[in-house]
């Protein structure tokens, strides 16, 4: 009788991951529930997941020499794989956003004579297709399946890439709705008072402090709006220290566990990204906390907001006046949006989706 294929997760970072990260947070939730991962290949973490078998990646001087002078990459990963892969076995190997791992992995499997017994799943958390010279031969013809965050991303792949893998799956990101959830109006009022916002309408921006995240647009728009609307306050989270501005509170970096109370105390979430985001996890966190959301219509964001049913989409996000108008609209005459389903974009659904994707891959490999 054929044994069921084993599932191996290749990770560039230690798992559990000590810092904040969207996909590492999702895998933490998954690996602490009813998961289907058999092995993790990664650098040794500070602590281990219970019930998970590991093969640790150990990098040394010899590996550095091989990378620098002989262009041999990821040898330490293949040494770790050697400890858990056997000629008679079948394996599903998961790679997350690491394009550089794919071709060396294929060469390794060929050298072992087990490439036909392995199924490579590539999880992509961006939006636009990965495309460079020879990428179709060196990447898309090697992997067996790509897992994307949105269907719109898949549409872009079909438009731009001639030769695609045999299988695609869509697995939207999920959040912990036990933490990120809407509170009652009374609780919201108490939170506002506790955090010093009083009865003001609270706007929030939360992201990494990079130009492509669009904070400069919001701050420019805010100056114009605040001149005639003093009953508002803008919370900026994740930003480096900035010069003080009227009506703006720069809160710096806040631990993930502390974020829900700020979302719950806020009325409107601003997501002015200027790049084609894969999904926008913070947007979903704000949605589940009851925020009115205003977001750039770029990348996967329109699909996440169901093309305007769940929030206001800015079709021309590079223009400051678009944000100014949308902010004023919310203050004076906010739009009405569809009711948000409680199980939309949750970690529970993500966990179930991951298990379904793995089971389908096992049946194909069998």
C-alpha positions in Angstrom: 0.0 0.0 0.0 1.3 3.5 -0.9 2.0 5.7 2.0 0.3 9.1 2.1 2.7 11.9 0.8 4.4 13.9 3.5 4.1 17.7 3.6 7.3 19.7 4.0 7.3 23.5 4.7 10.5 25.3 3.6 10.9 28.5 5.5 13.6 31.2 5.3 12.7 32.4 8.8 12.5 30.4 12.1 9.0 29.1 12.9 7.5 30.2 15.2 8.7 33.7 14.1 9.5 36.0 17.0 8.6 39.2 15.0 5.4 40.4 13.3 4.7 39.0 9.9 1.5 38.3 8.0 2.2 34.8 6.7 4.1 33.7 9.7 1.2 34.7 11.9 -1.2 32.7 9.7 1.1 29.6 9.9 1.3 30.0 13.7 -2.4 29.8 13.9 -2.5 26.9 11.5 0.2 24.9 13.1 -1.4 25.3 16.5 -4.7 23.8 15.1 -5.6 20.7 13.1 -2.9 21.1 10.4 -1.5 18.7 7.8 2.2 19.8 7.9 4.6 16.9 8.6 8.0 18.6 8.6 9.3 22.2 8.9 12.8 22.9 7.4 14.0 26.3 8.8 16.7 27.9 10.9 16.2 26.8 14.6 13.6 29.0 16.4 13.7 30.1 20.0 10.9 27.7 20.8 9.3 24.9 18.8 5.7 24.1 17.8 4.4 21.1 19.7 4.0 17.9 17.7 5.9 19.2 14.6 9.0 17.4 13.3 11.9 19.8 12.4 15.0 19.6 10.3 17.1 22.6 11.1 19.0 24.7 8.6 22.5 25.4 9.7 24.6 27.8 7.7 28.4 27.8 7.9 31.5 29.3 6.2 31.5 26.6 3.6 28.0 27.5 2.5 29.0 31.1 2.2 32.0 30.1 0.0 29.7 27.9 -2.2 27.3 30.8 -2.6 29.9 33.5 -3.4 32.3 31.6 -5.6 30.3 28.7 -7.1 26.9 30.3 -7.2 25.4 27.3 -5.3 22.5 28.6 -3.3 20.5 27.1 -0.4 22.8 24.1 0.1 22.1 24.2 3.8 18.4 23.7 3.0 19.1 20.6 0.9 21.4 19.2 3.7 18.4 19.6 6.0 16.1 18.0 3.5 18.5 15.0 3.2 17.6 14.1 6.7 13.9 13.7 6.1 13.5 12.7 2.4 13.8 9.1 1.3 13.9 7.5 -2.2 10.7 5.6 -1.6 8.7 8.5 -0.3 6.4 11.1 -1.9 6.5 14.7 -0.8 4.5 18.0 -1.1 7.0 20.8 -0.6 5.7 24.3 0.2 7.7 27.4 -0.6 6.6 30.9 0.5 7.5 33.9 -1.7 11.1 32.6 -2.2 11.6 32.5 -5.9 15.3 31.8 -5.6 14.6 28.5 -3.9 12.6 27.0 -6.7 15.2 26.1 -9.4 17.9 24.9 -6.9 15.2 22.7 -5.2 14.3 21.2 -8.6 17.9 20.4 -9.3 18.3 18.8 -5.9 15.2 16.6 -6.4 16.5 15.6 -9.9 19.9 14.7 -8.4 18.1 12.5 -5.9 16.0 10.9 -8.6 12.8 11.8 -6.8 11.5 14.8 -8.7 8.5 12.8 -10.1 7.6 11.9 -6.5 7.4 15.5 -5.4 4.8 18.2 -5.8 6.0 21.8 -5.4 3.5 24.4 -4.1 4.5 28.0 -4.3 2.6 30.5 -2.0 2.7 34.0 -3.4 1.6 36.9 -1.3 2.0 39.7 -3.9 -0.3 40.6 -6.7 1.5 41.2 -10.0 3.0 38.1 -11.6 6.7 37.4 -11.2 8.3 37.9 -14.6 11.9 38.2 -15.7 14.0 36.7 -18.5 13.6 33.0 -18.7 11.2 33.0 -15.7 8.7 30.8 -17.5 11.3 28.1 -18.1 13.1 28.4 -14.7 10.1 29.0 -12.5 6.6 28.5 -13.9 7.5 25.2 -15.6 9.1 23.9 -12.4 6.4 24.4 -9.8 3.3 22.3 -9.8 0.9 24.8 -8.2 0.7 28.5 -7.3 -1.5 29.6 -4.4 -2.6 33.3 -4.7 -4.4 35.7 -2.4 -7.1 36.8 -4.9 -8.8 35.7 -8.1 -7.9 39.1 -9.6 -4.2 38.2 -9.2 -4.9 35.0 -11.2 -6.5 37.1 -14.0 -3.2 39.1 -14.2 -1.2 35.9 -14.4 -3.3 34.7 -17.4 -2.8 38.1 -19.1 0.9 38.3 -18.6 2.4 34.8 -18.5 2.3 32.5 -21.5 3.3 29.3 -19.7 1.7 28.7 -16.4 1.8 25.8 -13.9 -0.8 23.1 -14.1 -2.7 24.2 -11.0 -3.7 27.4 -9.2 -5.5 27.9 -5.9 -6.9 31.0 -4.2 -6.3 31.3 -0.4 -7.3 34.7 0.9 -5.5 35.8 4.1 -7.3 35.5 7.4 -7.3 37.3 10.7 -8.0 36.3 14.3 -11.5 37.6 14.8 -11.3 36.8 18.5 -8.9 39.8 18.7 -10.0 41.9 15.8 -13.7 42.4 16.3 -16.3 45.1 16.6 -17.3 46.3 20.1 -20.5 47.9 21.2 -21.1 51.6 20.9 -20.8 51.9 24.7 -17.5 50.1 24.8 -16.3 52.2 21.8 -17.1 55.4 23.7 -15.2 54.1 26.8 -12.2 53.2 24.7 -12.2 56.7 23.1 -12.2 58.3 26.5 -9.6 56.0 27.9 -7.3 56.7 24.9 -7.9 60.4 25.1 -9.9 60.9 21.9 -13.1 62.1 23.6 -16.0 62.5 21.2 -14.0 63.1 18.1 -14.3 61.1 14.9 -11.1 59.0 14.8 -9.3 58.2 11.6 -6.4 55.7 11.6 -3.5 54.8 9.3 -1.4 51.8 10.1 1.5 50.5 8.0 5.2 50.4 7.5 6.7 53.9 6.9 7.5 53.7 3.3 6.6 56.1 0.5 4.6 53.5 -1.4 2.2 53.2 1.6 0.9 56.7 0.9 1.1 58.4 4.3 2.3 61.6 2.6 -1.0 61.8 0.7 -3.1 61.4 3.8 -1.1 64.1 5.7 -1.4 66.5 2.8 -5.2 65.9 2.6 -5.4 66.1 6.4 -4.1 69.7 6.5 -6.8 70.8 4.2 -9.6 68.9 5.9 -8.6 69.9 9.5 -8.7 73.6 8.6 -12.5 73.4 8.6 -13.2 70.2 10.7 -11.7 70.4 14.2 -13.8 67.5 15.5 -11.5 64.8 14.1 -8.2 63.2 15.0 -5.8 61.0 12.9 -3.9 58.2 14.5 -0.7 57.2 12.7 0.7 53.8 13.7 4.0 52.3 12.5 5.5 55.6 11.3 8.9 56.9 12.3 8.9 60.1 14.5 7.6 63.1 12.6 7.1 66.8 13.1 4.0 67.5 15.1 0.8 68.3 13.2 -2.5 69.7 14.3 -5.1 66.9 14.7 -2.5 64.1 14.3 -1.2 61.7 16.9 1.9 59.8 15.8 1.9 56.7 18.0 5.0 55.0 16.6 5.2 51.2 16.4 2.7 49.2 18.4 2.7 45.5 19.2 0.2 43.4 17.3 -1.7 42.5 20.5 -2.2 46.1 21.2 -3.6 47.0 17.8 -7.2 45.9 18.2 -8.1 48.5 20.8 -7.0 51.3 18.4 -9.0 49.9 15.5 -12.0 49.4 17.9 -11.8 53.0 19.0 -11.5 54.3 15.5 -14.3 55.3 13.0 -12.5 55.3 9.7 -9.5 53.4 8.4 -7.4 54.9 5.6 -5.4 52.6 3.3 -3.7 54.8 0.7 -1.3 52.3 -0.8 0.4 53.3 -4.0 1.6 49.8 -4.9 -0.3 46.7 -6.1 -0.9 45.1 -2.7 -1.5 41.4 -2.6 -4.3 41.6 0.0 -4.0 44.3 2.7 -4.3 42.4 6.0 -4.6 45.6 8.1 -7.5 46.6 6.0 -9.4 43.4 6.9 -8.5 43.9 10.6 -10.0 47.4 10.5 -13.1 46.1 8.7 -13.7 43.5 11.3 -13.3 46.1 14.1 -16.2 48.1 12.5 -14.3 50.8 10.7 -15.6 52.6 7.6 -12.7 51.9 5.1 -11.3 54.1 2.4 -8.7 52.4 0.2 -6.8 52.6 -3.0 -8.3 50.7 -5.9 -5.0 48.9 -6.6 -3.9 45.3 -6.7 -6.0 42.9 -4.7 -7.7 45.6 -2.7 -10.9 46.0 -4.8 -11.5 42.3 -4.5 -11.0 42.4 -0.8 -13.5 45.2 -0.5 -15.8 43.3 -2.9 -15.5 46.1 -5.5 -16.9 48.8 -3.3 -19.6 46.8 -1.4 -17.5 46.8 1.8 -15.7 50.2 1.6 -14.9 53.3 -0.4 -12.4 52.7 -3.3 -10.2 55.5 -4.6 -9.8 55.0 -8.3 -7.1 57.7 -8.6 -5.1 57.3 -5.4 -2.1 59.4 -6.4 -4.3 62.6 -6.3 -4.5 64.3 -2.8 -7.9 65.8 -3.5 -9.4 62.3 -3.9 -8.5 61.5 -0.3 -9.5 64.9 0.9 -13.0 64.5 -0.7 -13.4 61.0 0.7 -12.5 62.0 4.2 -14.9 65.0 4.0 -17.6 62.7 2.6 -17.2 60.4 5.6 -17.4 63.3 8.1 -20.5 64.9 6.5 -22.4 62.2 4.6 -20.9 58.7 4.8 -21.7 56.0 2.3 -23.6 52.9 3.3 -21.9 49.5 2.8 -23.0 45.9 2.9 -23.0 44.0 6.2 -19.6 42.3 6.9 -20.0 38.5 7.3 -18.3 37.4 10.5 -16.5 34.5 8.8 -15.1 36.5 6.0 -11.3 36.5 5.8 -10.8 34.6 9.1 -7.9 32.4 10.3 -10.4 29.5 10.7 -11.4 29.7 7.0 -7.7 30.0 6.1 -6.9 26.9 8.1 -9.7 24.9 6.3 -8.6 26.3 2.9 -5.0 25.2 3.5 -6.1 21.7 4.5 -8.2 21.4 1.3 -5.3 22.6 -0.9 -3.0 20.0 0.7 -5.5 17.2 0.3 -6.0 18.0 -3.4 -2.2 18.0 -3.9 -2.0 14.6 -2.2 -4.6 13.1 -4.5 -2.8 14.5 -7.5 0.5 13.1 -6.4 -1.0 9.7 -5.4 
